[in-house]
Amino acid sequence: MSEIYKRNVKGVLEALNKQKIIICGAGGIGSNLAVMLVRSGLKNLSIVDFDSVEQSNLNRQYYFKHHLGMPKVKALKSVLTQIDDVNVNDIYTKITQENAKEILSGFDIVCEAFDDASQKAFLTNYVLLNFKKSIIIASSGMSGLDGDIKTKKINENFYLCGDGVSDMSIGVMSPRVSICAGNMANLILKLSLERG
């Protein structure tokens, strides 16, 4: 085992790497979640996003000034491979009704990390209806400064992280976004141990 992971919870590394995981969205939630999973020992990860890094992203997303203008999936891949040897499948596209089946097939855990409410709803419903064995972990409400960020089990295949009520109009900052991403990462580790 790599020296990096010698303080991991016993069994997490092996269990985590039995799961096929995709993160849909590489913004505040997605970028921080990806970093946490790689720091936990994940060796193979798929990330899908169609956006590029902007200066306004730097207050909460795991990017740096030299990433400005780069596709987020490419910038994030460069960050992750500086942590450890990790195979990142970076998919630079927008998930649509037409390509969702091809992109999402075969994953044990699908992480929803979009900003747009309609995209969140589309992805969640698509996974629940079309991939009965996949678990979807979605995010909702982490803006502002008040309210608890919690993880709620909706059903056997659907978990929701966030405060569930706040919206982007309040303003969004690094601490609550990171807490939500941390909750999602922790849930993935727990589910991996249970399933592994």
N, C-alpha and C positions, 0 to 999 in steps of 0.2 A: 504494500500500500504506500502511496506517495506520502511524504512527510506532511504535505498540506492538510491531509485529512485524518491525521492520527488522533485528533481530539474530537472527531465526530462521534455522535451517538452510535453505539454498536449496531451494526447491521444496516445502517442507513445507506451507505455507499452502494452496497450490493443491491439492495432493494430498489433504490432510486434508479439504478441503471438497468433494471428490468422493465421500466416503464418507457413507452414512447410518448414524448411530450411535445406539444406545439403551443407557442405563445402567439396569439393573434392581436397584433398591435405592439409597437416598439416605442411607445411614449413613456410617460411617467411610471405607470404600473408595469408595462411590459419590459422596459429596460432595467428597472430595479429588480424585478422578479427574475429576469434572466441572470443577472449578476449573482443574486442570492443562490440560485439553483446551481450555477457553476461553482461557486464557492463551497457548496455542499457536496460537490463531487460529480455532478451530472456531466457525462461525457458526450452525449449526443442530444442535440436540441434543434428544433425547427422554429423559425421566427418568420412571420409574415407581416408586411407593412408596405404601404405605397408612398409614405411621406418622407421628407428630407428634414435634416436638423436645422432649426432656426434659433436665433438668439433667445427668443422668448421661451424656448424649451429648457434652457440651462438652469432655470430656477428649481427644477424638480426631476429632470430626466438625466440618466447616467451618461451624459455626453460632455465634451470639452470644446473649447473654442476652435481647436483645429479640426473638429468634425463638422463645423458649419457648412451647409450646402450639400453634404453627403447624404445619400439615402440612409435612413435610420438603420435598416437591416445591415448595411455594410459597415456603418460606424459601430454598431453594437457588436458585430462579429469581431471587429478589431479590438474592442475592449475585452471581450470574453476570452479571446485567444492570448491575451496578455496575462490573464489570471492563471490559466493552465492549458494543457493540450486538450482541446475540445473540438468536436466536429459540429459545426454550425451550418445548418441548411438555411440559408438566407433567401427568402422568397419575396422579391420586390414587386408586389402587385396588390391590388385591392380584392378582397374576397367578395364575390358576387354569387348570385343564384346559379350562374353558368359555370363557375369554376370551383365552387365550394366542395363538391363531392370529391373532385380530384385532389384538392389541397388537403382536406381534412380526413381522408380515409386512412385507417390503420393506426390511429392514435389512441392510446389509453386515456390520456388526460389532455383536454383542450382548455386553454386559459384564454378567457375573453379579457382584453385590455384596451378596448376602444374608448374614445371620448364621446363619439356620436351615439345618442340614445337609440336611433333606429338601427344602426349597425350592431349595437349590443343585443337588441331584441332579435334581429335577424339571425345572428350567429348562435345565440342560445337556443332559439327555437329550432334552427336547422339541425344542430347537434342532437338535441333531445328527440327529434322526430326521425332522424336518419341514422344515427349511430347509437343504438340502444345499449351497447356495452361500454361506450366511452363515458367518462366523467367530465362534466363541464364545470369549471370554476370561474365565476363571473365577478365583476366589480361594479359597485354602484354607490356613489356618494362618499367623497372624501375631501370635499372642498371646505373652505372656511377654517375655523379654529376650534369649533365646539362639537360635541357629540362623540360618542364612542364608536370606534371602528371595530366591528365584530364580524365573525364568520358564522353564517347561518346555513344549516342543512335544509334545503328545500325538499328534496327527495333523495332517493338512493344514488342518483346520478347527477345531482345539481346542487352546487354550493354557491352562496353569494357572500362576498366580502365587501365591507364598507359601512357607512352609517345608514344607507338606504334612503336617505331623504335629501341631502344637500345637492346642489347643482353647481355647474361651472360659473354661474353668474356671481357667486359669492367671492370667487377668487380661489385659486388652488396653489398650494405651496408644498415644498418638499416633505416636511414631517409627516403629514397625514397620508400623502401618497406613498411614502416609504413604509409607513405602518401597515397600510392596506396590502402593499406588495409583500411585506413580511408575513402577514397573516396567510396570504395565498401560498407563499413558499413553504411555510410551516405545515399547512394543510397537505400540500403535496408530499412532504416528507412523511407525515403520519400515514397518509393513505398508501404510500409506497410500502411502508413497513407492514401495514395490515394486509395488503394485497400480495406482498412478496413472501 
